[in-house]
Amino acid sequence: MSLRRIGTVSLPPHAAGGGFDHAGADRSADRLYVAHTSNDAVEVLDLERRSHEGTLQGFPGVAGAAAWEGHGLLVTTCRGDAAVGLAALAGPGTVRSLRRVQVGARPNGLALAPGAGVALAACLGEAGAPSLAVIDLERGAVLASAPLPGPPRWVVCDPDAGCFYVNIAAPPQIAVVRGAPPFEILRSIPVPVPGPHGLDLDEGRGLLHCACDGGAVVTVEAGSGRVVAQVLIAGVPDVVFFNPRRDRLYIAVGDPGVLQSIDTAAGRVVETLPTEKGAKTFGFDAGREHLFVLLPATNAAAVLAEA
């Protein structure tokens, strides 16, 4: 086993149901921003000290958090008010101003294209009307919106290819969205397992790792859409992160409550660590190779490190 637990970070208790959701690291500020859905808040963790630094309020039903690195801007998807929150930070733990950009109902997946200064929010919608919205981060304005072919899950940006990839739960596929005007859907990559959920990109090899509710990770070539691997996992996944340094894909499975590691070069699970039932999400400090596994029952983050 290569992952070992090196600490625990205590987090504020939940004010209601919902627990934690996606977390995004900011390398320029050395912080991790955690969507605390049940509290309509974002928790700020100091990555070097592995400690809880503060709580940012005012993010109703927050589902995703990402930082526009070097710009002091925190971007969130807020399902509670059908908006993308743009929080200008006075420091890593203080909001100077907060703008809300109205998008489709129940915004969920989120990815930033830092060089272009835009974000894509994938919205679940109401009554079967999922959509995407592309936001200009400087102006706080919607540049484009379009319907999606099904309910979206997570989103990643491919800066080299100039596009976004959006996981669609049903029919199972990955929608490829142009990363420049007019931001239309270029094509779709079929996924042979139900429920594409967590998603990350191996930029070096041009591979998409798609974790599916059907209990498998499907790896496809981003360019051709060809399936190159399919690996069974312990259950229904949620958040995944790829570690290019070790060719490892980490997957959080909330039931039974494990963190799994896939050797993507070998195409097999190499490690399964018990976490906690309901622990479906985590943050990744790629520089230090630290994982912050969010534990909803104990209001904490378990910190794991690669040996």
C-alpha positions in Angstrom: 0.0 0.0 0.0 1.4 3.4 -0.9 -1.2 5.8 0.5 -0.9 6.4 4.3 -2.9 8.7 6.6 -0.9 11.6 7.9 -3.5 13.7 9.6 -7.1 14.8 10.2 -8.6 18.3 9.7 -11.7 19.1 11.7 -14.4 20.9 9.8 -17.6 22.8 11.0 -20.7 20.6 11.7 -23.4 20.4 9.1 -26.3 22.8 9.6 -28.6 20.6 7.4 -28.5 17.6 5.1 -26.2 17.5 2.1 -22.7 17.2 3.5 -19.8 18.1 1.4 -19.3 18.2 -2.4 -16.5 19.0 -4.8 -13.3 20.7 -3.7 -10.8 22.7 -5.8 -7.1 23.5 -5.0 -5.5 26.9 -5.6 -1.8 26.4 -6.0 -1.1 30.1 -6.1 -2.6 30.6 -2.7 -1.8 27.1 -1.4 -5.4 26.6 -0.3 -8.2 24.1 -0.8 -11.7 25.3 -1.2 -14.4 22.8 -0.2 -18.0 23.0 -1.1 -20.0 22.5 2.1 -23.4 22.0 0.6 -25.3 21.6 3.8 -24.0 24.9 5.2 -24.3 27.0 2.0 -20.7 27.7 2.5 -17.1 27.1 1.3 -14.5 25.8 3.8 -11.0 27.0 3.3 -8.1 24.7 4.1 -4.4 25.6 4.4 -2.6 23.0 2.3 0.8 23.4 3.9 -0.4 23.4 7.5 -3.2 20.9 6.7 -5.6 22.9 8.8 -9.0 24.6 8.6 -8.5 28.3 8.0 -12.0 29.7 7.8 -15.5 29.6 6.3 -16.8 31.6 3.4 -20.6 32.2 3.6 -23.2 33.0 1.0 -23.1 30.1 -1.5 -26.7 28.5 -1.5 -26.5 24.8 -2.2 -22.9 25.0 -3.4 -21.9 22.0 -5.5 -18.5 22.8 -6.9 -15.7 25.2 -6.1 -12.7 26.2 -8.2 -10.1 28.9 -8.1 -9.0 31.2 -10.9 -5.4 30.9 -9.9 -3.4 34.1 -9.7 -6.6 36.3 -10.0 -7.9 35.9 -6.4 -11.2 34.7 -7.7 -13.2 31.8 -6.3 -15.8 30.3 -8.7 -18.7 28.2 -7.4 -21.8 26.5 -8.7 -24.8 27.2 -6.4 -27.8 24.9 -6.9 -29.8 26.9 -4.4 -30.1 30.0 -6.4 -29.4 28.8 -10.0 -26.2 30.9 -10.1 -22.5 30.8 -10.5 -20.8 32.6 -7.6 -17.8 34.8 -8.4 -16.1 35.7 -5.1 -13.2 38.2 -5.2 -11.0 37.3 -2.4 -9.1 39.8 -0.2 -7.0 36.9 1.0 -7.4 33.1 0.9 -10.1 33.2 3.7 -11.8 36.5 3.1 -14.4 37.5 0.5 -14.0 41.1 -0.7 -17.0 41.0 -3.0 -19.4 38.4 -4.4 -21.2 38.5 -7.7 -23.9 36.0 -8.7 -24.3 35.1 -12.4 -27.7 33.6 -13.2 -27.5 30.4 -15.2 -29.8 27.3 -15.7 -31.5 25.6 -12.8 -29.4 23.5 -10.4 -25.8 24.2 -11.7 -23.6 21.3 -10.8 -20.4 20.5 -12.8 -17.8 23.2 -13.1 -14.6 23.7 -15.0 -12.4 26.7 -15.7 -10.3 27.5 -18.7 -7.8 29.8 -17.0 -6.0 31.0 -20.1 -9.3 32.0 -21.8 -10.7 33.5 -18.6 -14.0 31.5 -18.8 -15.8 28.9 -16.8 -18.3 26.3 -17.9 -21.2 25.4 -15.6 -23.3 22.3 -16.4 -26.8 22.7 -15.1 -29.1 19.8 -14.2 -32.2 21.9 -15.0 -35.8 21.3 -14.1 -38.3 19.1 -15.8 -35.7 17.5 -18.1 -34.1 20.7 -19.3 -30.3 20.4 -18.7 -28.1 23.1 -20.1 -24.6 24.5 -20.1 -23.5 28.1 -19.5 -20.2 29.7 -20.3 -19.2 32.6 -18.1 -16.7 35.4 -18.7 -14.8 35.5 -15.4 -13.6 39.1 -15.7 -17.0 40.6 -16.6 -19.2 38.2 -14.7 -21.5 37.7 -17.7 -22.9 34.7 -19.5 -21.2 34.4 -22.9 -23.2 31.4 -24.2 -25.8 28.9 -23.2 -27.0 25.7 -24.9 -29.1 22.6 -24.1 -27.4 19.4 -23.1 -28.4 15.9 -24.3 -29.0 14.6 -20.7 -28.3 15.4 -17.1 -24.7 16.5 -16.6 -22.3 15.3 -13.9 -18.7 16.6 -13.8 -16.8 18.7 -16.3 -13.1 19.1 -17.1 -11.2 21.5 -19.4 -8.6 20.4 -22.0 -6.5 23.6 -22.6 -4.4 22.0 -25.3 -7.4 20.8 -27.3 -9.3 24.0 -26.6 -12.4 22.3 -25.3 -14.4 21.1 -22.3 -15.6 17.6 -21.6 -19.0 17.2 -19.9 -20.1 13.9 -18.4 -23.7 13.1 -19.3 -25.5 10.5 -17.0 -28.0 9.3 -19.6 -27.7 8.5 -22.3 -24.2 7.7 -21.2 -21.7 9.9 -23.0 -19.1 12.6 -22.8 -20.1 15.8 -24.6 -17.2 17.7 -26.2 -17.8 21.5 -26.0 -15.7 24.1 -28.0 -13.8 26.3 -25.6 -14.1 29.4 -27.8 -17.1 31.2 -29.3 -19.7 30.1 -30.1 -19.0 27.4 -27.4 -21.2 24.8 -29.2 -21.2 21.0 -28.6 -18.8 19.6 -31.2 -19.4 15.9 -30.8 -20.2 13.2 -28.3 -18.1 10.3 -27.0 -20.3 7.2 -26.2 -19.6 5.6 -22.8 -20.3 1.8 -22.6 -21.2 1.8 -18.9 -24.3 3.5 -17.3 -24.1 6.8 -15.4 -20.9 8.7 -16.3 -20.1 10.6 -13.0 -16.6 11.6 -12.0 -14.2 12.7 -14.7 -10.6 13.7 -15.1 -8.0 14.1 -17.9 -4.6 12.7 -18.4 -3.3 15.6 -20.5 0.0 13.8 -21.3 -1.6 10.8 -23.0 -4.8 12.5 -24.1 -7.0 10.1 -22.1 -10.3 10.7 -20.3 -10.9 8.7 -17.1 -14.7 8.4 -16.6 -16.0 6.8 -13.4 -19.5 5.5 -13.9 -22.4 4.6 -11.6 -22.4 1.2 -13.2 -19.4 0.3 -11.1 -16.5 0.8 -13.5 -14.0 3.4 -14.7 -13.9 3.7 -18.5 -10.8 5.2 -20.1 -11.2 6.7 -23.6 -9.0 8.5 -26.0 -10.1 12.1 -25.9 -9.4 12.7 -29.6 -10.9 9.5 -31.1 -13.3 8.4 -28.4 -11.9 4.9 -28.5 -12.3 2.9 -25.3 -8.8 1.8 -24.2 -9.6 0.3 -20.7 -12.5 -0.6 -18.4 -11.8 -1.3 -14.7 -14.3 -2.5 -12.2 -14.5 -0.6 -8.9 -16.2 -1.1 -5.5 -19.5 0.7 -6.2 -21.1 4.0 -7.3 -18.3 6.6 -7.6 -18.3 10.3 -7.4 -15.2 12.5 -7.4 -12.0 11.4 -9.1 -8.6 12.9 -9.5 -5.7 11.9 -11.8 -2.1 12.0 -10.5 0.1 12.1 -13.5 3.3 11.7 -11.4 2.3 8.1 -10.6 -0.2 7.2 -13.3 -2.8 6.9 -10.6 -6.5 7.6 -10.6 -8.1 8.1 -7.2 -11.8 7.4 -6.9 -14.2 8.1 -4.0 -16.9 5.5 -3.5 -19.4 6.6 -0.9 -21.0 3.2 -0.4 -19.4 1.2 1.2 -17.0 4.2 1.9 -13.7 3.6 0.3 -11.0 5.4 -1.6 -9.6 3.4 -4.5 -6.5 3.9 -6.5 -6.2 2.6 -10.1 -2.8 2.1 -11.8 -3.9 3.5 -15.2 -0.8 2.1 -17.0 -1.6 -1.4 -15.8 -5.4 -1.0 -15.9 -6.2 -2.4 -12.5 -7.1 -1.3 -8.9 -4.0 -1.4 -6.8 -5.3 -0.1 -3.5 -8.6 0.1 -1.6 -8.7 2.1 1.7 -11.7 2.3 4.0 -12.8 5.9 4.6 -16.4 6.4 5.9 -19.8 5.6 4.5 -21.0 8.6 2.5 -17.4 9.8 1.8 -18.0 10.5 -1.9 -15.7 13.4 -2.4 -12.1 14.7 -1.7 -9.7 17.3 -2.7 -6.2 16.8 -4.3 -3.0 18.7 -3.6 -1.1 17.6 -6.6 2.1 19.3 -5.7 2.5 17.4 -2.4 0.4 14.3 -3.5 -2.0 14.8 -0.6 -5.6 13.7 -0.7 -8.2 15.4 1.6 -11.0 12.8 1.9 -14.1 14.5 3.2 -15.9 12.6 5.9 -19.5 13.7 6.3 -20.3 11.7 9.5 -17.4 13.0 11.5 -17.1 16.5 10.0 -13.5 16.1 9.0 -11.0 15.6 6.2 -8.7 12.6 6.4 -5.4 13.6 4.9 -3.7 10.8 2.9 -0.2 11.0 1.3 1.6 9.0 -1.3 4.6 7.2 0.3 
